[in-house]
Amino acid sequence: MSDSWTTSGIDLHVEMKGLGRRRALEAALREAIADGRLPAGTRLPSSRNLAVDVGVARNTVVDVYTQLTAEGWLRARRGAATIVDDRPAAAAPAAAAPAAAAPADSRESWRYDLRPGRPDVSSFPRSAWLAASRRAWNKASDADLDYGDPRGAIQLRAVLTGYLGRARGVRTHPSRIVVCSGFTQAFSLLCHALRQQGASSVAVESYGHPQLRPIAAGAGLGAITAPLDEEGADLASGRGADAAVVTPAHQFPLGRVMSASRRHATLAWARAHGAVIVEDDYDGEFRYDRDPLGALQGLDPDRVVYVGTASKTLAPGLRLAWLVLPEYLAQPVVDVKILADRQTGILEQLTLAEFIASGAYDRHVRRRRLAYRHRRDRLVGALGTGPVQGVSAGLHALVTLADGMAEEDAVVAAAPHGLALEGLDAYRAGPASRPPALVVGYATPPEHAYEKALSILAKLLAVTPARS
Ligand SMILES: Cc1ncc(COP(=O)(O)O)c(C=O)c1O
């Protein structure tokens, strides 16, 4: 039997396990204190209210309180509510366990974070998102809340088809889109589907997203490194690969834009080898000095899998991304998606569909583009054009270090100032081929912290001692 306390203001589920009402309540309270659900200091309901809530005589509750007070679980106070005592809760493993270690890439402890990979989440359009969410709820049918199409809500896939065509030059149809939990899941699903189709390896850029190799390996695919030059990834050496992941709009992390001739060479390589190109368009909306460059996918929708994400335009915590697939890969990816998580959460999808359809997404991207462009200009202003490269797009730039300065030294020297930095080496997937540099993400600090972050960085790069 189970009951909840409600009238007392504390909503606690107590499992009254067939021991007789008194002993069951006693055991349930002991357990709730021991496992931390009732932390020290919690005011217990009056015996009268608890008796009503759990359906026992008031005297039974008085007896239970008396017993647990005698055992040291509770503390009775004259004229005041009985409370949970400190000792047992502190001794209980769950309550006493140290706080879980912060995740490896926790950002909370840094006052100034100039590492790449994140937008300025403090600029998230909360009220417009909330309004879109309300509209989404108002329009959602009961059927929308049931298990749905594993490719994602048709409302979102339809809106994305229009948006991607208009803003990124992507050519597709809603039936070829699969909404995923971030690029991370999209790439993983794709690797599994490719593996099932007989693929054995994927080419990755020699500097890139550090999780590509482990994700491919998790699907049983090997990775081949494709060198990068001024024009972008050179796949000529990727002979054995069945697929290649590239970042044409803004190479991550070097920041270059793939040249037109390399775009054609990339597609020619894919056709010649029967391979598929995975276009990671993670920050394609943010291009500053001229209009955004259309997606590679638009040139050959049958050879290119396009992946877009809301992680840079809106917030990584939304975990929303979209795979645009050639027809022959659509069903295999859907089959893997069903096994992975059945479908991505519906409410965020419907909200994003509303957000895009209402024009709020375009407005937000335009505003952020202006703001990030301004930040980029301030970064270049603080450090000078010499060392700062890859600035025409995106949310990060490459800052080459002065002769003799090591990446690690710059990172270590920044830490006492509360400034988080990241060296280029963290993104290396093959032999080192670049001089020491920092990958500076200029989107992350909230506006009030950005100026200070830049001034610390500028001073550090001017004075950090050379490594012996
Ligand atoms: C190169 C690159 N691609 C894609 C992503 C986005 O990943 P997700 O959509 O899983 O947040 C990131 C995030 O940092 C990235 O750096």
The ligand as a MOL file (V3000), in Angstrom:
LIG
                    3D

  0  0  0     0  0            999 V3000
M  V30 BEGIN CTAB
M  V30 COUNTS 16 16 0 0 0
M  V30 BEGIN ATOM
M  V30 1 C 32.1880 20.8630 -34.8710 0
M  V30 2 C 30.9300 20.7270 -34.0830 0
M  V30 3 N 29.8850 20.1430 -34.6420 0
M  V30 4 C 28.7140 20.0050 -33.9840 0
M  V30 5 C 28.5690 20.4690 -32.7110 0
M  V30 6 C 27.2300 20.4010 -32.0610 0
M  V30 7 O 27.0060 19.2730 -31.3420 0
M  V30 8 P 25.5770 19.0580 -30.6690 0
M  V30 9 O 24.5270 19.3930 -31.7010 0
M  V30 10 O 25.5610 17.6140 -30.2950 0
M  V30 11 O 25.4760 19.9540 -29.4920 0
M  V30 12 C 29.6370 21.0370 -32.0680 0
M  V30 13 C 29.5080 21.4800 -30.6810 0
M  V30 14 O 30.3990 21.9170 -30.0280 0
M  V30 15 C 30.8390 21.1900 -32.7770 0
M  V30 16 O 31.9070 21.7830 -32.2150 0
M  V30 END ATOM
M  V30 BEGIN BOND
M  V30 1 1 1 2
M  V30 2 1 2 3
M  V30 3 2 2 15
M  V30 4 2 3 4
M  V30 5 1 4 5
M  V30 6 1 5 6
M  V30 7 2 5 12
M  V30 8 1 6 7
M  V30 9 1 7 8
M  V30 10 2 8 9
M  V30 11 1 8 10
M  V30 12 1 8 11
M  V30 13 1 12 13
M  V30 14 1 12 15
M  V30 15 2 13 14
M  V30 16 1 15 16
M  V30 END BOND
M  V30 END CTAB
M  END
